[in-house]
Amino acid sequence: MKKEIEKYTGDWHWDKKSAIYAFEMGKFLFSFMDYLEDQKLSERTKRSHENNVYLIGAFEADYEYRDEFYPQNLADGPSYLYEFERKVSDSEYAIKSYESTWRKLDKFIKSGDFEKYLREIETKIKAIEA
């Protein structure tokens, strides 16, 4: 699991400090994807959200500088709409999909559901390291 997160976040950092931030954000986003997996969503919708989750992480890593990651860093989205439209797509469908993922992420954070899913990810990482 740790290697999988490190690979997923591999392009999200440039030094040791940013690598720690990227890994912590990656753990959180993996927990969000586990949450999405538990929702009654079509496979197509899940794939779309998973693609958007990667973009959310990449944009956060590229356009924000923060010393520590907290789930609340990603609350109150959608963020990076300008970057999304410029670098990914300006189609109405793609933008609405991206915004939808942000709304689900915001609900995940504000509901506190992330705590359970994040603990599960951290438990998996510890089990592998043991």
N, CA, C and O of each residue as an XYZ file, in Angstrom:
520
protein
N       0.833     -1.192      0.000
C       0.000      0.000      0.000
C       0.874      1.252      0.000
O       0.610      2.201     -0.738
N       1.909      1.249      0.826
C       2.785      2.424      0.895
C       3.424      2.698     -0.468
O       3.458      3.839     -0.927
N       3.923      1.650     -1.103
C       4.549      1.804     -2.427
C       3.535      2.292     -3.463
O       3.860      3.103     -4.331
N       2.320      1.793     -3.361
C       1.267      2.188     -4.295
C       0.969      3.695     -4.158
O       0.810      4.396     -5.158
N       0.897      4.173     -2.921
C       0.650      5.598     -2.682
C       1.841      6.417     -3.166
O       1.666      7.464     -3.789
N       3.053      5.939     -2.880
C       4.252      6.658     -3.332
C       4.303      6.750     -4.853
O       4.682      7.784     -5.404
N       3.925      5.684     -5.519
C       3.904      5.704     -6.983
C       2.831      6.675     -7.493
O       3.074      7.443     -8.423
N       1.660      6.635     -6.884
C       0.538      7.499     -7.275
C       0.914      8.971     -7.136
O       0.542      9.791     -7.976
N       1.640      9.301     -6.093
C       1.996     10.695     -5.803
C       3.388     11.061     -6.314
O       3.910     12.124     -5.980
N       3.975     10.212     -7.100
C       5.358     10.393     -7.545
C       5.658     11.708     -8.240
O       6.770     12.225     -8.137
N       4.679     12.255     -8.946
C       4.881     13.527     -9.661
C       4.433     14.739     -8.853
O       4.430     15.859     -9.364
N       4.061     14.526     -7.615
C       3.487     15.587     -6.808
C       4.490     16.253     -5.866
O       4.084     17.037     -5.008
N       5.753     15.973     -5.996
C       6.714     16.557     -5.058
C       8.050     16.796     -5.726
O       8.342     16.243     -6.786
N       8.861     17.631     -5.086
C      10.156     18.010     -5.642
C      11.280     17.936     -4.618
O      12.448     18.064     -4.986
N      10.960     17.734     -3.348
C      11.975     17.575     -2.310
C      11.391     16.717     -1.193
O      10.250     16.263     -1.274
N      12.188     16.503     -0.152
C      11.765     15.607      0.929
C      10.506     16.118      1.641
O       9.600     15.337      1.934
N      10.449     17.404      1.915
C       9.304     17.977      2.627
C       8.024     17.862      1.794
O       6.968     17.491      2.309
N       8.131     18.182      0.514
C       6.946     18.083     -0.333
C       6.560     16.616     -0.574
O       5.392     16.321     -0.830
N       7.525     15.705     -0.495
C       7.228     14.275     -0.636
C       6.383     13.788      0.540
O       5.482     12.967      0.366
N       6.674     14.292      1.725
C       5.883     13.933      2.904
C       4.457     14.452      2.744
O       3.489     13.738      3.001
N       4.348     15.702      2.316
C       3.021     16.286      2.090
C       2.256     15.474      1.047
O       1.090     15.136      1.250
N       2.905     15.167     -0.052
C       2.254     14.419     -1.134
C       1.802     13.041     -0.642
O       0.707     12.588     -0.976
N       2.646     12.378      0.150
C       2.284     11.053      0.656
C       1.069     11.145      1.577
O       0.149     10.335      1.467
N       1.058     12.115      2.475
C      -0.073     12.280      3.396
C      -1.354     12.595      2.622
O      -2.420     12.065      2.935
N      -1.246     13.445      1.628
C      -2.407     13.746      0.796
C      -2.828     12.498      0.023
O      -4.020     12.225     -0.124
N      -1.857     11.751     -0.466
C      -2.154     10.513     -1.183
C      -2.898      9.510     -0.312
O      -3.853      8.880     -0.766
N      -2.465      9.360      0.937
C      -3.181      8.463      1.860
C      -4.632      8.896      1.997
O      -5.550      8.078      1.949
N      -4.818     10.197      2.170
C      -6.170     10.713      2.318
C      -6.997     10.469      1.056
O      -8.149     10.043      1.145
N      -6.429     10.731     -0.099
C      -7.168     10.540     -1.347
C      -7.453      9.065     -1.604
O      -8.487      8.732     -2.184
N      -6.560      8.180     -1.185
C      -6.834      6.741     -1.284
C      -8.018      6.386     -0.395
O      -8.856      5.566     -0.770
N      -8.088      7.005      0.789
C      -9.225      6.738      1.671
C     -10.518      7.231      1.020
O     -11.562      6.592      1.148
N     -10.450      8.357      0.329
C     -11.622      8.869     -0.382
C     -12.027      7.902     -1.503
O     -13.216      7.658     -1.710
N     -11.063      7.361     -2.210
C     -11.397      6.413     -3.278
C     -12.003      5.128     -2.702
O     -12.875      4.522     -3.325
N     -11.542      4.709     -1.512
C     -12.173      3.560     -0.852
C     -13.623      3.886     -0.500
O     -14.514      3.051     -0.655
N     -13.843      5.098     -0.030
C     -15.202      5.563      0.266
C     -16.063      5.519     -1.003
O     -17.193      5.031     -0.970
N     -15.542      6.017     -2.095
C     -16.288      5.989     -3.359
C     -16.609      4.556     -3.766
O     -17.684      4.275     -4.295
N     -15.672      3.662     -3.515
C     -15.867      2.257     -3.858
C     -17.056      1.679     -3.084
O     -17.758      0.804     -3.590
N     -17.281      2.163     -1.870
C     -18.390      1.676     -1.046
C     -19.735      2.295     -1.420
O     -20.779      1.823     -0.968
N     -19.721      3.328     -2.225
C     -20.961      3.980     -2.639
C     -21.580      3.187     -3.787
O     -20.890      2.453     -4.494
N     -22.842      3.341     -3.953
C     -23.542      2.635     -5.038
C     -23.447      3.477     -6.309
O     -24.417      4.107     -6.732
N     -22.268      3.472     -6.900
C     -22.008      4.239     -8.112
C     -21.720      3.272     -9.248
O     -21.226      2.168     -9.024
N     -22.026      3.684    -10.445
C     -21.690      2.850    -11.600
C     -20.167      2.818    -11.750
O     -19.468      3.698    -11.248
N     -19.674      1.819    -12.428
C     -18.230      1.711    -12.660
C     -17.718      2.936    -13.424
O     -16.632      3.442    -13.141
N     -18.493      3.396    -14.376
C     -18.099      4.568    -15.165
C     -17.971      5.804    -14.273
O     -17.017      6.572    -14.399
N     -18.929      5.988    -13.380
C     -18.902      7.136    -12.472
C     -17.709      7.031    -11.528
O     -17.021      8.023    -11.287
N     -17.461      5.847    -10.995
C     -16.300      5.657    -10.104
C     -14.997      5.978    -10.823
O     -14.134      6.659    -10.269
N     -14.850      5.494    -12.051
C     -13.641      5.776    -12.832
C     -13.466      7.273    -13.055
O     -12.361      7.805    -12.953
N     -14.568      7.939    -13.358
C     -14.519      9.379    -13.574
C     -14.069     10.097    -12.299
O     -13.212     10.979    -12.346
N     -14.647      9.717    -11.173
C     -14.238     10.318     -9.903
C     -12.768     10.023     -9.607
O     -12.037     10.906     -9.158
N     -12.333      8.791     -9.856
C     -10.932      8.432     -9.588
C      -9.977      9.260    -10.441
O      -8.928      9.687     -9.959
N     -10.330      9.489    -11.695
C      -9.500     10.346    -12.549
C      -9.451     11.769    -12.011
O      -8.395     12.400    -11.998
N     -10.589     12.264    -11.572
C     -10.648     13.615    -11.017
C      -9.881     13.721     -9.701
O      -9.267     14.750     -9.419
N      -9.916     12.664     -8.901
C      -9.182     12.665     -7.627
C      -7.691     12.854     -7.897
O      -7.022     13.620     -7.203
N      -7.179     12.165     -8.895
C      -5.760     12.334     -9.222
C      -5.477     13.796     -9.584
O      -4.486     14.369     -9.133
N      -6.334     14.384    -10.384
C      -6.143     15.782    -10.788
C      -6.218     16.726     -9.591
O      -5.443     17.677     -9.498
N      -7.140     16.467     -8.686
C      -7.251     17.291     -7.476
C      -5.941     17.253     -6.705
O      -5.436     18.294     -6.285
N      -5.389     16.062     -6.518
C      -4.113     15.936     -5.818
C      -2.981     16.622     -6.552
O      -2.163     17.312     -5.943
N      -2.933     16.435     -7.853
C      -1.861     17.042     -8.648
C      -1.951     18.569     -8.620
O      -0.934     19.247     -8.477
N      -3.152     19.106     -8.753
C      -3.311     20.561     -8.706
C      -2.969     21.110     -7.330
O      -2.312     22.145     -7.220
N      -3.407     20.428     -6.282
C      -3.080     20.870     -4.922
C      -1.565     20.897     -4.737
O      -1.022     21.848     -4.174
N      -0.886     19.857     -5.210
C       0.568     19.791     -5.069
C       1.258     20.873     -5.900
O       2.254     21.448     -5.460
N       0.746     21.149     -7.077
C       1.377     22.111     -7.974
C       1.105     23.569     -7.613
O       1.970     24.425     -7.799
N      -0.093     23.857     -7.097
C      -0.506     25.255     -6.963
C      -0.676     25.746     -5.532
O      -0.978     26.920     -5.319
N      -0.492     24.890     -4.566
C      -0.552     25.311     -3.161
C       0.762     24.934     -2.512
O       1.366     23.913     -2.841
N       1.193     25.766     -1.592
C       2.339     25.374     -0.788
C       1.898     25.372      0.656
O       1.532     26.409      1.211
N       1.935     24.208      1.255
C       1.553     24.061      2.652
C       2.599     23.182      3.329
O       3.176     22.286      2.713
N       2.826     23.457      4.592
C       3.812     22.675      5.339
C       3.292     21.294      5.729
O       4.043     20.319      5.714
N       2.005     21.208      6.080
C       1.435     19.936      6.509
C       0.099     19.708      5.821
O      -0.632     20.647      5.509
N      -0.200     18.428      5.594
C      -1.475     18.104      4.993
C      -2.520     17.857      6.074
O      -2.283     17.129      7.038
N      -3.664     18.471      5.893
C      -4.858     18.216      6.690
C      -6.000     18.027      5.703
O      -6.054     18.724      4.690
N      -6.913     17.103      5.973
C      -8.044     16.926      5.051
C      -8.764     18.234      4.737
O      -9.242     18.431      3.620
N      -8.842     19.123      5.718
C      -9.531     20.392      5.521
C      -8.863     21.251      4.444
O      -9.480     22.187      3.935
N      -7.610     20.945      4.091
C      -6.951     21.662      2.993
C      -7.754     21.519      1.695
O      -7.698     22.380      0.817
N      -8.500     20.417      1.595
C      -9.244     20.137      0.369
C     -10.743     20.396      0.525
O     -11.533     20.023     -0.342
N     -11.127     21.027      1.619
C     -12.546     21.338      1.832
C     -12.933     22.574      1.026
O     -12.078     23.327      0.560
N     -14.202     22.757      0.879
C     -14.791     23.949      0.259
C     -14.492     24.084     -1.228
O     -14.508     25.191     -1.767
N     -14.216     22.955     -1.901
C     -14.007     23.005     -3.339
C     -15.322     23.167     -4.058
O     -16.362     23.153     -3.399
N     -15.343     23.315     -5.333
C     -14.242     22.996     -6.231
C     -13.185     24.100     -6.309
O     -13.481     25.295     -6.314
N     -11.968     23.640     -6.369
C     -10.819     24.520     -6.544
C     -10.114     24.151     -7.847
O     -10.340     23.083     -8.416
N      -9.266     25.051     -8.297
C      -8.431     24.831     -9.489
C      -9.259     24.657    -10.768
O      -8.850     23.947    -11.686
N     -10.409     25.302    -10.820
C     -11.231     25.219    -12.032
C     -10.518     25.831    -13.237
O     -10.563     25.281    -14.338
N      -9.871     26.951    -13.026
C      -9.133     27.587    -14.122
C      -8.074     26.631    -14.666
O      -7.952     26.450    -15.878
N      -7.313     26.024    -13.758
C      -6.257     25.090    -14.160
C      -6.854     23.878    -14.874
O      -6.309     23.404    -15.871
N      -7.975     23.382    -14.355
C      -8.631     22.246    -14.987
C      -9.032     22.592    -16.425
O      -8.758     21.835    -17.357
N      -9.681     23.742    -16.588
C     -10.131     24.142    -17.923
C      -8.965     24.360    -18.873
O      -9.057     24.021    -20.053
N      -7.875     24.918    -18.377
C      -6.711     25.199    -19.232
C      -5.902     23.951    -19.558
O      -5.416     23.802    -20.679
N      -5.753     23.054    -18.585
C      -4.825     21.933    -18.760
C      -5.485     20.599    -19.053
O      -4.833     19.684    -19.555
N      -6.780     20.475    -18.744
C      -7.441     19.178    -18.911
C      -8.544     19.269    -19.961
O      -8.458     18.649    -21.021
N      -9.579     20.046    -19.657
C     -10.699     20.141    -20.594
C     -11.569     21.331    -20.239
O     -11.755     21.663    -19.068
N     -12.096     21.964    -21.272
C     -13.054     23.041    -21.031
C     -14.464     22.615    -21.444
O     -15.359     23.449    -21.578
N     -14.650     21.304    -21.643
C     -15.995     20.827    -21.991
C     -16.897     20.911    -20.762
O     -16.465     20.661    -19.637
N     -18.131     21.261    -20.997
C     -19.093     21.402    -19.897
C     -19.222     20.091    -19.118
O     -19.286     20.103    -17.888
N     -19.261     18.964    -19.831
C     -19.390     17.662    -19.177
C     -18.201     17.398    -18.255
O     -18.392     16.989    -17.110
N     -16.982     17.624    -18.734
C     -15.785     17.366    -17.926
C     -15.744     18.274    -16.699
O     -15.392     17.830    -15.607
N     -16.099     19.530    -16.878
C     -16.096     20.482    -15.761
C     -17.126     20.070    -14.711
O     -16.836     20.098    -13.515
N     -18.310     19.692    -15.143
C     -19.351     19.260    -14.202
C     -18.920     17.992    -13.453
O     -19.198     17.851    -12.262
N     -18.260     17.095    -14.133
C     -17.753     15.884    -13.496
C     -16.711     16.230    -12.432
O     -16.752     15.706    -11.319
N     -15.790     17.104    -12.781
C     -14.746     17.554    -11.854
C     -15.380     18.229    -10.631
O     -14.986     17.965     -9.495
N     -16.353     19.092    -10.872
C     -17.041     19.766     -9.761
C     -17.791     18.758     -8.888
O     -17.838     18.907     -7.667
N     -18.362     17.756     -9.497
C     -19.080     16.730     -8.755
C     -18.127     15.973     -7.811
O     -18.473     15.690     -6.664
N     -16.950     15.659     -8.301
C     -15.968     14.982     -7.454
C     -15.598     15.872     -6.274
O     -15.495     15.391     -5.146
N     -15.399     17.150     -6.519
C     -15.094     18.081     -5.429
C     -16.225     18.113     -4.403
O     -15.961     18.138     -3.201
N     -17.468     18.113     -4.852
C     -18.597     18.145     -3.908
C     -18.621     16.888     -3.052
O     -18.859     16.959     -1.846
N     -18.376     15.738     -3.670
C     -18.318     14.489     -2.915
C     -17.156     14.523     -1.922
O     -17.295     14.073     -0.785
N     -16.031     15.046     -2.345
C     -14.871     15.152     -1.463
C     -15.174     16.074     -0.283
O     -14.823     15.763      0.855
N     -15.816     17.191     -0.550
C     -16.172     18.136      0.509
C     -17.120     17.481      1.515
O     -16.959     17.652      2.724
N     -18.091     16.744      1.028
C     -19.032     16.040      1.914
C     -18.284     14.997      2.746
O     -18.540     14.852      3.941
N     -17.375     14.286      2.122
C     -16.559     13.264      2.791
C     -15.774     13.890      3.947
O     -15.686     13.308      5.028
N     -15.216     15.056      3.720
C     -14.426     15.751      4.744
C     -15.336     16.277      5.851
O     -15.107     16.002      7.029
N     -16.350     17.021      5.479
C     -17.191     17.696      6.478
C     -18.051     16.740      7.292
O     -18.427     17.057      8.421
N     -18.366     15.578      6.738
C     -19.164     14.589      7.473
C     -18.319     13.847      8.506
O     -18.852     13.244      9.438
N     -16.996     13.896      8.333
C     -16.109     13.146      9.213
C     -15.926     11.698      8.786
O     -15.198     10.945      9.433
N     -16.591     11.303      7.690
C     -16.464      9.924      7.200
C     -15.013      9.560      6.903
O     -14.634      8.391      6.966
N     -14.215     10.552      6.584
C     -12.824     10.289      6.208
C     -12.037      9.624      7.339
O     -11.093      8.878      7.078
N     -12.417      9.887      8.585
C     -11.643      9.360      9.721
C     -11.575      7.837      9.695
O     -10.502      7.259      9.866
N     -12.708      7.191      9.483
C     -12.768      5.731      9.424
C     -11.931      5.197      8.258
O     -11.126      4.281      8.428
N     -12.129      5.770      7.097
C     -11.435      5.284      5.904
C      -9.931      5.548      5.981
O      -9.133      4.724      5.535
N      -9.550      6.670      6.534
C      -8.125      6.981      6.678
C      -7.467      6.034      7.670
O      -6.339      5.591      7.450
N      -8.165      5.719      8.767
C      -7.628      4.739      9.735
C      -7.395      3.396      9.062
O      -6.393      2.731      9.325
N      -8.319      2.994      8.193
C      -8.174      1.715      7.486
C      -6.935      1.724      6.589
O      -6.209      0.732      6.536
N      -6.689      2.812      5.895
C      -5.493      2.920      5.047
C      -4.240      2.851      5.917
O      -3.297      2.128      5.595
N      -4.229      3.593      7.007
C      -3.062      3.603      7.892
C      -2.824      2.226      8.511
O      -1.675      1.826      8.700
N      -3.893      1.499      8.827
C      -3.766      0.146      9.362
C      -3.152     -0.780      8.310
O      -2.300     -1.606      8.637
N      -3.572     -0.649      7.067
C      -3.006     -1.462      5.982
C      -1.514     -1.178      5.827
O      -0.722     -2.102      5.642
N      -1.132      0.087      5.900
C       0.279      0.453      5.756
C       1.096     -0.128      6.902
O       2.173     -0.678      6.677
N       0.598     -0.014      8.120
C       1.315     -0.540      9.285
C       1.446     -2.046      9.222
O       2.481     -2.596      9.599
N       0.397     -2.731      8.744
C       0.419     -4.189      8.642
C       1.492     -4.648      7.659
O       2.159     -5.659      7.881
N       1.649     -3.909      6.590
C       2.648     -4.263      5.586
C       4.057     -4.010      6.119
O       4.981     -4.777      5.846
N       4.210     -2.928      6.880
C       5.521     -2.565      7.417
C       5.959     -3.503      8.529
O       7.156     -3.662      8.771
N       4.995     -4.132      9.213
C       5.317     -5.007     10.360
C       5.943     -6.308      9.943
O       6.266     -7.139     10.792
